[in-house]
Amino acid sequence: MTITFYDTVNAHLHNIPDEIIPLSAKSDKNVSTYFSLPNDNATTTVTVPKNTTQLILGLFASGNAEEEFWYTNLPNEYNATFYKNWNITFLGEGSFREVAVWLDDEVVGVAWPFEVVFTGGINPGFWQPVVGHRTFDLPSYQVDLTPFLDKLAGKERRIRFTMAGQPETLQNWFVSGHLQVRCAKHGHRGDVSTQPDLDEYKVSPRANVSVSGRVSKDNSSFTVVTKATRHGGKYTLDYTNQQSNRLLHNATVAIQNISQSTYFTTPFSTGHFLLALDSKEVDHGNKTATFSITLSQTFYRCTTDIHGYKTEEHAEVRTSGWIHFGKHNKNRADANTSVSLSVKSPGREYVRSVKASRYKILSDYEVDRSVSHIWPYDEEDRR
């Protein structure tokens, strides 16, 4: 592991919070840890100072176990399509996932998660010796609670996390968060008449979700399309997941194609997440099988801090390869993988592009430079 330290004396410094309030579970040893949804009651009782002027919630969410590849899950009415003839089932509760933040009994913010792929995910050969985007640094999602300070400041309130699927989720989502509290210097909040309109920040308890699908007459193939939307106020989100599954040669060949897109505009961020996954499994009999898989991902997010300064993060992951499951755990895998990342923020620009094949790095390009100016920029700059 290499750790690089940067001289920040002359760099733009963010307004450091006056207090951090954890929103997390407690272990048996009274150590803060994550909530595990859907089983846990992910509720934290908090009291923020009376002189709080800004309150930002940072949210973390990670799908694991049956929810690690949640974007491949199917609506319950389709997950047993292949069961009668071939004894094949898929994980259910659909592919759409949404984390909601509740203040007492109303929803005050939502986040639609990025499809993080861990180092053993889909095909272990993809991730040697590189990893996918955000694998070791899961993205956080920010929710602005400042408009709700009249309900929160100086009062005991409950903040709760829930995870919605179609309609529920399987096991398990690890979720936690924290509050970043910034206070008035002179002990009072001052004029609160300029606070944003609450109606722009409120959201409905559930997104609008629709499912359509088609199954072949012999039940050997089907296509399912899931769409979800939220339009109104500060939140505009659109989601589409399209899956097709086919069985060939008496189910000795299985083909799966998945395409997913998430477009979002929220109080602190705008951007999109894109995923395409294509897999072909050939069962050779005698407990051996080969998977041929391609995966592409796009992560684009432009976030705005409390001063209006923007950070743009754009990553592309492209990989293809195969994995062979042999007898007695004699498994083999191989892949070609490229990962590119660019981050542009006040005071710094960073670019990294890595290509790997057959467990070796082919190229590794990196640019890391300080930027003397501090810029809020617009969409024209990005283009």
WONOR-V860011 format. One line per field, one symbol per residue. ss: DSSP state (H for helix, E for strand, - for the rest). psi: psi as a letter, one per 20 degrees, with the letter a starting at -180 (. if undefined). burial: + if it has 24 or more other C-alpha atoms within 12 Angstrom, else -. A space follows every 50 residues. Layout:
ss: ???
psi: ???
burial: ???
This chain:
ss: ------------------EEEEE-EE-----EE-EEE-----EEEEEE-- -EEEEEEEEEEEE-HHH--HHH----------HHHH-----------EEE EEE--EEEEEE------------HHHH------------EEEEE-HHHHH HHE--EEEEEEEEE--------EEEEEEEEEEE--------------HHH -------EEEEEEEE-----EEEEEEEEEEEE--EEEEEEEEEEEEEE-- --EEEEEEEEEEEEE---EEEEEEEEEEEEEEEEE--EEEEEEEEEEEEE EEEE-----EEEEEEEEEEEEEEEE-HHH--EEEEEEEEEEEEEE--EEE EEEEEEE--EEEEEEEEEEE--------HHHH-
psi: ppppqqojgjrppqopqhqpoqnrrprhjkppaqqoqjgqnmpppqoqqh kphqopppppppprcijhlhiiqqqhiiikhjgghjkprrqbjaippppq ppodjqpjqrpoqqmpprijpfohihkokrrrpjgjmqqqpppojgijhh hgpjqprppqpqpqcmiarapqpppaarpoppqqhjjqhbpjijqrphhi iqqqhqropqpqrppqhjkiqqppppqqqopqcipopppppppppqpqll jippppppppqopqorhiqqbqpqpppppopooirkkqqppppqpqqpop poqpaiijqqppppqpppqqaqppoaqlkmqqqqrppppqppporoiqpp pppppqpljqphqopppoqqphqppprahhgh.
burial: --------------------+++++--------+++++---+++-+++++ ++++++++++++++-+++++++++++-+++++-------+++++++++++ +++--+++++++++++++---+++++++++++++----++++++++++++ +++----++++++++++++++++++++++++++-----+----------- ++++-++++-+-+-----++++++++++++---++++++++++++++--- +++++++++++++++++++++++++++++++++-----++++++++++++ ++++++--+++++++++++++++++------+++++++++++++++++++ ++++++++-----------------+-------
